Amino acid sequence: MSLKEILPGRLGFGTAPLGNMFRAIPDEEATATVEAAWDQGIRYYDTAPFYGSGLSESRLGEVLSTKPRDSYVLSTKVGRVILDELEGGARDLGEKGGLFEHGNPNKMLHVWTAEATERSIEDSLKRLGTDRLDIVWVHDIAQDFHGDLWVQKFEEARTGAFRVLSRLRDEGVIKAWGLGVNKTEPIELTLALDEPQPDGFLLAGRYTLLDHEHALQRLLPMAQEQNVDMVVGGPYSSGVLAGGAHFEYQQAPPQIIERVAKLKALTEKHGISIKAAALQFSLAHPVAATAVPGATRPSRIAEDVAALNETVPAAFWHELRTAGLVSPAAPLPNGARPHTP
C-alpha cells in the first residue's frame, strides 16, 4: 500500500519539538499544541523514541489515547531503545549534539538489530498508549550521526530492522515501513537492494527551498520510478524559513541568512508568506505525499494550515525560478514544470 493511500491529507504533525528540542517546553504547552493540531483537522502524527528519550512519544500518546484510534494515522521510529538507566554525561549524537539536552535523562541504545527493533516497537506502544502503529521508520542510519561508520549501521538495519518490518507489514501488523533520515544516500542504497522494498521514506531537511538539488539528482527520480512516496520532514529547514534562527539544527550561517532574506523579499513582493512558499514547494514534487512540520505552540499549527491553503500566484514561482533561487529541475506548483534542456 502506498503512503498516499495511507496518509490523510497533505499536512501532518512532526513531534520532535515535543521532546524538548532546543528548549524545555511545559507539559501543558505540549498538550495544547497536540490538541490544536487535532482541532485543526490534522490526522497524521509522527514521533520517535529519540525525541527526548521517549518524552515526545509519552506527550503525544497522552492526547491521542483519548481519540478514536481509527481516526488518525500514527508513525514512530526504530533504532533507539530507551533504558531505565540515566545518562551520566553528555550524549554522543554526532552532528546533533545537545539537540535534546532538555529531554528525559534516560540512556539510549543506538541499535537496529531484529531483537532491538521488536523491543523498540513494544516500548513505543506503551509510551504512546496504543495497541498498534500504522507506519514505522528506520531512524538515522546515516552519516550525520555515524560518520564513516554509517554503512556498518545500515547493514545492521538491513539484516535486522528491515526484515522485521517487512514481516510485520506482510502480516498486516503495520501498514507500511521505510527510512526516516536526514540524508539521501541511505534511501538510495535501500531502493537499489534486491530485497523487500520500503513503502516510502521520511526525508528531513533535504527537500526544502534551501536544500533540494541533491535529492533531485538521484533519489527522487529513483523513488518516482519505483512508486515510493516521500514524507517531507523539516520543510522549514529547522525553522529558518519560518522566522526562526536554526538551520540544520544549528544556528543558521551567514550564507543561509542571506538566501532567506532574498526569498523573503520575493514573498513580500508578491504579498505571500514565506511559510506558504516553503511548504507548497516541498509538496509540489510528485513523490511528496505529505509534510510534517514540527511545532511547540498551538498558534503555529494554524499558521501551517493557512500556509498550505494560501493562494500563491504563478508569477511568484516564475520569478523564483528566473532569480535562480530554485533548481531548474524542481517541479513547482501551479503547473510550473521543471526546465528541460
Secondary structure by P-SEA (a helix, b strand, c coil): ccccccccccccccccccccccccccaaaaaaaaaaaaaacccbbbcccccccaaaaaaaaaaccccccccccccccccbbbbccccccccccccccccccccccbbbbbcccaaaaaaaaaaaaaaaccccccbbbbccccccccccaaaaaaaaaaacaaaaaaaaaaaccccbbbbbcccaaaaaaaaacccccccbbbbcccccccccccccccaaaaaaaacbbbbccccccccccccccccccccccaaaaaaaaaaaaaaaaacccaaaaaaaaaaccccccbbbbbbccaaaaaaaaaaaaccccaaaaaaaaaacccccccccccccccccc
